[in-house]
Amino acid sequence: MNLIERVKGIILTPKTEWPIIAAESGDTAYLFQNYVAYLAAVPAVCGFIGTLLIGFSVVTALILAVINYLFAFVIVYVFALVINALATTFDGRKDFESALKVAIYSTTPFWLTGFFLLIPRLGFLRILGLYSFYLLWTGLPPLMKSPEGNKTIGYAVAVVVAAIVIYIVIDAIVGLLVGFPRL
């Protein structure tokens, strides 16, 4: 897997990229080392620079960046657990490796919009990361074998709601770890 080609494929042509992804291995270590490690660094590094620009100390900015980077791995793993757990509810099949691929690759836009954290006033543009939800919806049928139509829409909505709750909980934990609320 070429990182640049995969990012380009999943962003620009997801309907043709998902079947390619479905045929690949879903090895957790491989996906984390060769995809998540690089893309999760985008918001961590850009957020580090952005927090320095608004007056945070280097130590605080570095702590936030490291915590955010590490929690990106936790979030995507828990996201995969949710996708897998909900599969049979929506007539899909349980397959953790496929669920992990959906979780990781559908999160790509969210990580890429981390570039906007370089300039704190552009942080609102992270809303473009909502394209991740479309990728999730298009990735569930080929990877989790959920039927297209209303079942997949319900599956995607349930996963998105769970993902939002997961993100809020983990964000609150990060806020407690660094000593101030982030919500």
Stockholm file with secondary structure:
# STOCKHOLM 1.0

chainA/1-183         MNLIERVKGIILTPKTEWPIIAAESGDTAYLFQNYVAYLAAVPAVCGFIGTLLIGFSVVTALILAVINYLFAFVIVYVFALVINALATTFDGRKDFESALKVAIYSTTPFWLTGFFLLIPRLGFLRILGLYSFYLLWTGLPPLMKSPEGNKTIGYAVAVVVAAIVIYIVIDAIVGLLVGFPRL
#=GR chainA/1-183 SS CCHHHHHHHHHHCHHHHHHHHHHSCCCHHHHIIIIIHHHTHHHHHHHHHHHHHTTCCHHHHHHHHHHHHHHHHHHHHHHHHHHHHHTGGGTCCCCHHHHHHHHHHHTHHHHHGGGGGGSGGGGGGGGGGGHHHHHHHHHHHHHHCCCTTHHHHHHHHHHHHHHHHHHHHHHHHHHHHHTSCCC
#=GC SS_cons         CCHHHHHHHHHHCHHHHHHHHHHSCCCHHHHIIIIIHHHTHHHHHHHHHHHHHTTCCHHHHHHHHHHHHHHHHHHHHHHHHHHHHHTGGGTCCCCHHHHHHHHHHHTHHHHHGGGGGGSGGGGGGGGGGGHHHHHHHHHHHHHHCCCTTHHHHHHHHHHHHHHHHHHHHHHHHHHHHHTSCCC
//
